[in-house]
Amino acid sequence: MKSGDKKAMRGDSDQIIHLDYRDFGRWKVEKFARYVDNLLLACRNVDLHTFRLHWDPHVPLNCNDVRKWIRYAVNHKVKVLDVELCMYDKTNLPPGIFTCRSLEDLNLQWSGAPFRDYEHKGLVLPDIIKLPSLRKLTLRDVEVHELPLESFIARSPGLEDLHLIDSAVCLEHIKSKALRRLTIDGSMYGPDRMTISAPNLISFECTGFSLEDIVWRDQPSLESAHIDTCGRTFGGESRFTGVLVHAKKLALFGCDIKLSPRLEELTLMHKQLDEAEETEGMPTDGMTFQCPLLKSVTIQYSEGDDGIDKLVDVLVANGISSDKISVTSYEDIKKRAFAEEARAEEERPKKKRAKKNPDWEDDDSDEQSNPDDPSGDEYDPDDF
């Protein structure tokens, strides 16, 4: 195996391939594709534990190449398939992914259906789904209907983590005794209400749904929740707040909040305003906190919000020490995120140079960045 392949590979008998566009500088798409082809050819005789591809520059990959690489991963008994793309050219997701018996963790985030497809609100799942080893599923920009979800749950008996992000959800019922963590982030259409029957659920994240559209059956005892809803919030929703009574970590958007007495960490997120919007004070009348185990409160807000000081006063008046309260603006959060990303970009090449591996000796930097070296293995379509 060429020394350049160290850039993406780790592991012994079961290989880990990690391809992140930030590791490849200003490479052209064609050069990157040849590099991946040669890399897969070099490790064709071993099983694959993880295939991770994150690609989000301005120029998209050739999706025929992406499908070919995924087919390779499936054929080599991949356990973790993690693919994030800036664009995909088909409405239907590759069906071969969803019958992979070895797959344990599946993450597909492919930026929705093509713009020319006006029939669908997101990428479409195949009719046949059979993933017997699956434990964690993350889908972004996907249409999720009742039958595909039932197939995931029925034919993936160990599925514990289900995360539907920016997805169009048309569901009447989510029913699973194995489910432990659930994220619903997107829009719901079709049924007026969705019933969740997951008695062993410990973590729930909900964004964009009105709480009055969610009905709980076999009510779980959540340990953590992140709630950012539209419509009515928490005050009158006793059938919802009942699932939070044992929660230790909460992140809540809204006001009129009833909290768990076992709460240890709390994040209050006030509405993030657009530039043209005027700020509006956060209502705090009648807010009460009886959380003797609370260790920290984080308040996130938009700059200019004139209700934050009053909210802090309410917290202090309810026995929460001011040294447990931190206040940060969304603007500062963005600045820190940009700064951390810049530092990470600066440190990335340094870490690569500093990392030592006895199996590979990196003594030729030119070879590391030149997968087109004619002396190396060349891709042959028959090998796939």
C-alpha positions as CSV (number, residue, x, y, z in Angstrom):
1,M,0.0,0.0,0.0
2,K,1.4,3.4,-0.9
3,S,2.3,5.9,1.9
4,G,-0.3,8.3,0.5
5,D,-3.0,5.9,1.6
6,K,-2.3,6.6,5.2
7,K,-4.3,9.8,4.7
8,A,-7.5,7.8,4.8
9,M,-6.8,4.5,6.4
10,R,-6.4,3.1,9.9
11,G,-6.8,-0.4,11.4
12,D,-5.5,-3.9,11.1
13,S,-7.7,-6.8,10.0
14,D,-10.8,-4.7,9.7
15,Q,-10.1,-1.4,7.9
16,I,-11.3,2.1,8.6
17,I,-11.5,4.5,5.7
18,H,-12.1,8.1,6.5
19,L,-12.3,10.5,3.6
20,D,-12.9,14.2,4.6
21,Y,-12.7,16.9,1.9
22,R,-10.7,19.1,4.3
23,D,-7.8,16.6,4.2
24,F,-7.4,17.0,0.5
25,G,-6.8,20.7,0.1
26,R,-7.6,22.0,-3.4
27,W,-7.7,18.7,-5.1
28,K,-9.9,18.5,-8.1
29,V,-12.8,16.1,-8.0
30,E,-11.3,13.8,-10.7
31,K,-8.0,13.5,-8.8
32,F,-9.9,12.7,-5.6
33,A,-12.0,10.0,-7.3
34,R,-8.8,8.3,-8.8
35,Y,-7.3,8.4,-5.3
36,V,-10.3,6.7,-3.7
37,D,-10.4,4.1,-6.5
38,N,-6.8,3.1,-6.0
39,L,-7.2,3.1,-2.2
40,L,-10.1,0.7,-2.4
41,L,-8.2,-1.5,-4.8
42,A,-5.3,-1.7,-2.4
43,C,-7.4,-3.0,0.5
44,R,-9.7,-5.2,-1.6
45,N,-8.7,-8.4,0.3
46,V,-9.8,-7.3,3.8
47,D,-13.2,-6.6,5.4
48,L,-14.2,-3.0,6.0
49,H,-15.3,-1.9,9.4
50,T,-15.9,1.8,8.6
51,F,-16.4,3.8,5.5
52,R,-16.8,7.5,6.2
53,L,-17.1,10.0,3.3
54,H,-17.7,13.7,4.1
55,W,-17.7,15.9,1.0
56,D,-19.0,19.5,1.1
57,P,-16.9,21.8,-1.1
58,H,-18.5,23.9,-3.9
59,V,-17.9,21.2,-6.5
60,P,-20.0,18.0,-6.0
61,L,-18.7,14.5,-6.5
62,N,-19.8,12.4,-9.4
63,C,-22.6,10.4,-7.9
64,N,-21.8,7.4,-10.0
65,D,-18.4,7.3,-8.2
66,V,-20.2,7.6,-4.8
67,R,-22.6,4.7,-5.7
68,K,-19.6,2.6,-6.7
69,W,-17.7,3.3,-3.5
70,I,-20.8,2.5,-1.4
71,R,-21.3,-0.8,-3.3
72,Y,-17.7,-1.7,-2.5
73,A,-18.3,-0.9,1.2
74,V,-21.4,-3.1,1.3
75,N,-19.7,-5.9,-0.5
76,H,-16.9,-5.8,2.0
77,K,-19.2,-6.2,5.0
78,V,-19.0,-2.7,6.3
79,K,-20.3,-2.1,9.8
80,V,-20.3,1.7,9.9
81,L,-21.4,3.6,6.7
82,D,-21.2,7.4,7.2
83,V,-21.8,9.5,4.0
84,E,-22.4,13.2,3.9
85,L,-22.7,14.9,0.5
86,C,-23.4,18.5,-0.7
87,M,-25.6,17.1,-3.5
88,Y,-27.0,13.9,-4.8
89,D,-28.3,13.4,-8.4
90,K,-31.1,10.8,-7.8
91,T,-34.4,10.9,-5.9
92,N,-34.1,7.3,-4.7
93,L,-31.4,6.2,-2.3
94,P,-29.3,3.2,-3.4
95,P,-31.3,0.1,-2.5
96,G,-28.2,-2.0,-1.9
97,I,-27.4,-0.1,1.3
98,F,-30.7,-1.2,2.9
99,T,-30.1,-5.0,2.6
100,C,-26.6,-5.0,4.1
101,R,-26.6,-7.6,6.8
102,S,-23.3,-6.4,8.5
103,L,-24.4,-2.8,8.8
104,E,-24.6,-1.5,12.4
105,D,-24.5,2.3,12.1
106,L,-25.9,4.1,9.0
107,N,-25.6,7.9,8.5
108,L,-26.9,9.3,5.2
109,Q,-27.0,13.1,4.8
110,W,-27.3,13.9,1.2
111,S,-29.0,17.3,0.9
112,G,-32.4,16.3,-0.3
113,A,-34.0,15.4,-3.6
114,P,-32.9,17.1,-6.9
115,F,-34.4,20.5,-7.5
116,R,-36.0,19.2,-10.7
117,D,-38.0,16.6,-8.8
118,Y,-41.3,18.4,-7.8
119,E,-43.1,15.2,-6.8
120,H,-41.0,14.4,-3.6
121,K,-40.3,16.4,-0.5
122,G,-37.1,14.5,0.1
123,L,-35.0,11.5,-0.8
124,V,-37.0,8.3,-1.1
125,L,-36.3,5.1,0.8
126,P,-36.4,1.7,-1.1
127,D,-39.3,-0.7,-0.8
128,I,-37.1,-3.5,0.6
129,I,-35.4,-2.8,3.9
130,K,-33.6,-5.5,5.9
131,L,-30.8,-4.5,8.2
132,P,-30.7,-7.2,10.9
133,S,-27.5,-5.8,12.6
134,L,-28.5,-2.1,12.6
135,R,-28.3,-0.3,15.9
136,K,-28.1,3.4,14.9
137,L,-29.8,5.2,12.0
138,T,-29.4,8.8,10.9
139,L,-31.3,10.2,7.9
140,R,-31.3,13.8,6.6
141,D,-33.6,15.2,4.0
142,V,-35.5,12.0,3.5
143,E,-39.2,11.3,3.1
144,V,-40.2,9.0,6.0
145,H,-43.5,7.1,5.7
146,E,-45.1,4.5,7.9
147,L,-44.1,1.3,5.9
148,P,-40.4,2.0,5.6
149,L,-40.1,3.0,9.2
150,E,-42.0,-0.2,10.3
151,S,-39.5,-2.2,8.1
152,F,-36.5,-0.6,9.9
153,I,-38.0,-1.4,13.3
154,A,-39.3,-4.9,12.5
155,R,-36.2,-6.0,10.6
156,S,-33.6,-4.3,12.8
157,P,-34.5,-5.6,16.2
158,G,-31.5,-4.0,17.8
159,L,-32.2,-0.5,16.5
160,E,-31.7,1.8,19.5
161,D,-30.9,5.2,17.9
162,L,-33.2,6.8,15.3
163,H,-32.5,10.3,14.1
164,L,-34.7,11.9,11.4
165,I,-33.2,15.4,10.5
166,D,-34.6,18.0,8.2
167,S,-36.9,15.3,6.9
168,A,-40.5,15.2,5.7
169,V,-42.3,12.9,8.1
170,C,-45.6,11.3,7.4
171,L,-46.1,9.0,10.4
172,E,-49.0,8.0,12.6
173,H,-47.1,5.8,15.0
174,I,-43.5,5.2,16.1
175,K,-43.5,1.9,18.0
176,S,-40.5,0.2,19.4
177,K,-39.5,-1.4,22.7
178,A,-35.8,-1.3,21.7
179,L,-35.6,2.4,20.9
180,R,-33.5,4.4,23.3
181,R,-32.8,7.7,21.5
182,L,-35.1,9.5,19.1
183,T,-34.6,12.7,17.1
184,I,-37.5,14.2,15.0
185,D,-36.4,17.4,13.2
186,G,-38.3,18.6,10.2
187,S,-41.9,18.9,9.1
188,M,-44.9,16.6,9.5
189,Y,-47.5,16.2,6.8
190,G,-50.4,13.8,6.4
191,P,-51.7,12.6,9.8
192,D,-52.9,15.2,12.3
193,R,-51.1,13.6,15.2
194,M,-48.2,11.2,15.7
195,T,-48.2,8.6,18.5
196,I,-44.9,7.6,20.1
197,S,-44.8,4.2,21.8
198,A,-41.2,3.7,23.1
199,P,-41.3,2.8,26.8
200,N,-37.5,2.5,27.0
201,L,-36.7,5.8,25.4
202,I,-34.2,7.9,27.4
203,S,-33.4,10.7,25.0
204,F,-35.7,12.8,22.8
205,E,-35.0,15.7,20.5
206,C,-37.9,17.5,18.8
207,T,-37.7,20.4,16.4
208,G,-40.4,22.0,14.4
209,F,-43.4,20.0,15.7
210,S,-46.2,21.3,17.9
211,L,-46.4,19.4,21.1
212,E,-50.1,19.0,20.7
213,D,-49.4,16.9,17.6
214,I,-47.4,14.3,19.6
215,V,-49.2,11.7,21.7
216,W,-47.3,9.4,24.1
217,R,-48.3,5.8,24.7
218,D,-46.3,3.5,27.1
219,Q,-44.9,6.7,28.5
220,P,-41.1,6.6,28.9
221,S,-38.9,8.2,31.6
222,L,-36.6,10.5,29.7
223,E,-33.2,11.3,31.0
224,S,-32.5,14.1,28.5
225,A,-34.5,16.2,26.1
226,H,-34.0,19.0,23.5
227,I,-37.3,20.6,22.7
228,D,-37.7,23.4,20.1
229,T,-41.3,23.4,19.0
230,C,-43.8,25.6,17.3
231,G,-47.4,26.2,18.5
232,R,-48.2,25.8,22.2
233,T,-45.3,25.1,24.4
234,F,-45.1,23.5,27.8
235,G,-47.6,25.1,30.2
236,G,-50.7,23.2,29.3
237,E,-49.1,20.0,28.0
238,S,-49.3,17.8,31.1
239,R,-49.4,14.7,28.8
240,F,-46.0,15.8,27.5
241,T,-44.3,17.2,30.6
242,G,-45.0,13.9,32.3
243,V,-42.2,12.3,30.3
244,L,-39.8,14.9,31.5
245,V,-40.3,14.3,35.2
246,H,-37.0,12.2,35.5
247,A,-34.9,14.2,33.1
248,K,-31.5,15.3,34.2
249,K,-30.6,17.4,31.1
250,L,-33.0,19.7,29.2
251,A,-32.6,22.1,26.4
252,L,-35.8,24.1,26.0
253,F,-37.1,26.7,23.6
254,G,-40.0,28.7,24.8
255,C,-41.5,29.9,28.1
256,D,-44.1,28.9,30.6
257,I,-41.9,25.9,31.5
258,K,-42.5,23.1,34.0
259,L,-39.2,21.5,35.0
260,S,-38.2,18.1,36.4
261,P,-37.1,18.2,40.1
262,R,-34.2,15.8,39.1
263,L,-32.8,18.2,36.6
264,E,-29.0,18.7,36.7
265,E,-28.3,20.7,33.5
266,L,-30.6,23.2,31.8
267,T,-30.3,25.2,28.5
268,L,-32.8,27.9,27.8
269,M,-32.8,29.0,24.2
270,H,-34.6,32.2,23.4
271,K,-35.7,32.8,19.8
272,Q,-32.9,33.5,17.4
273,L,-34.0,36.7,15.5
274,D,-33.5,37.5,11.9
275,E,-31.8,40.8,11.2
276,A,-35.0,42.6,10.2
277,E,-36.9,41.4,13.3
278,E,-37.4,43.4,16.4
279,T,-36.4,42.0,19.8
280,E,-39.1,40.9,22.2
281,G,-38.8,40.3,25.8
282,M,-38.9,36.7,27.1
283,P,-42.1,36.4,29.4
284,T,-41.1,35.3,32.9
285,D,-44.2,35.9,34.9
286,G,-45.2,32.8,36.9
287,M,-42.0,30.9,36.0
288,T,-41.0,28.7,38.9
289,F,-38.1,26.4,39.4
290,Q,-37.9,23.7,42.0
291,C,-34.7,21.9,41.0
292,P,-32.5,21.3,44.0
293,L,-30.0,19.1,42.0
294,L,-29.5,21.8,39.3
295,K,-25.8,22.3,38.6
296,S,-25.7,24.6,35.7
297,V,-28.1,26.8,33.6
298,T,-27.1,28.1,30.1
299,I,-29.2,30.9,28.5
300,Q,-28.8,31.5,24.8
301,Y,-30.2,34.7,23.3
302,S,-30.1,37.2,20.5
303,E,-28.1,40.4,21.1
304,G,-30.5,43.2,22.1
305,D,-33.0,40.9,23.8
306,D,-34.2,43.0,26.8
307,G,-35.7,40.1,28.7
308,I,-32.6,38.2,29.6
309,D,-31.7,40.2,32.8
310,K,-35.2,39.6,34.1
311,L,-34.9,35.9,33.4
312,V,-31.6,35.7,35.3
313,D,-33.3,37.5,38.2
314,V,-36.1,35.0,38.2
315,L,-33.6,32.1,38.3
316,V,-31.8,33.7,41.2
317,A,-35.0,34.4,43.1
318,N,-35.9,30.7,42.8
319,G,-32.7,29.7,44.6
320,I,-30.3,29.2,41.6
321,S,-26.9,30.6,42.4
322,S,-25.7,33.2,39.9
323,D,-22.4,31.4,39.6
324,K,-24.3,28.4,38.1
325,I,-25.8,30.7,35.3
326,S,-24.0,31.4,32.1
327,V,-25.4,33.7,29.4
328,T,-24.2,33.7,25.8
329,S,-25.5,35.2,22.6
330,Y,-26.0,33.4,19.3
331,E,-23.6,35.8,17.8
332,D,-20.8,34.8,20.2
333,I,-21.6,31.2,19.6
334,K,-21.1,31.6,15.9
335,K,-17.8,33.5,16.4
336,R,-16.5,30.8,18.7
337,A,-17.5,28.1,16.1
338,F,-15.7,30.0,13.3
339,A,-12.6,30.4,15.5
340,E,-12.6,26.7,16.5
341,E,-13.0,25.7,12.8
342,A,-10.1,28.0,11.8
343,R,-7.9,26.5,14.6
344,A,-8.8,23.0,13.5
345,E,-7.8,23.7,9.9
346,E,-4.5,25.1,11.1
347,E,-3.8,22.1,13.4
348,R,-4.9,19.4,10.9
349,P,-1.6,19.3,8.9
350,K,0.4,19.5,12.1
351,K,-1.3,16.5,13.6
352,K,-0.8,14.6,10.4
353,R,3.0,15.3,10.5
354,A,3.2,14.5,14.2
355,K,1.3,11.2,14.1
356,K,3.6,8.2,14.0
357,N,2.6,4.7,13.0
358,P,5.0,1.8,13.0
359,D,3.2,0.2,10.1
360,W,3.7,3.2,7.8
361,E,6.8,5.4,7.5
362,D,6.0,8.8,5.9
363,D,9.4,9.9,4.5
364,D,8.1,11.2,1.2
365,S,5.7,14.1,1.3
366,D,5.4,14.3,-2.4
367,E,4.3,10.7,-2.7
368,Q,1.7,11.3,0.0
369,S,-0.1,13.9,-2.0
370,N,0.3,12.2,-5.4
371,P,-2.1,9.3,-5.8
372,D,-1.7,9.6,-9.6
373,D,1.8,8.1,-9.3
374,P,2.0,5.7,-12.3
375,S,4.1,3.3,-10.3
376,G,1.2,2.6,-7.9
377,D,-1.8,0.3,-8.3
378,E,-4.3,1.5,-10.9
379,Y,-8.1,1.1,-10.7
380,D,-9.7,-1.6,-12.8
381,P,-13.6,-1.6,-12.9
382,D,-13.5,-5.4,-13.0
383,D,-12.2,-5.4,-9.4
384,F,-15.6,-3.9,-8.3
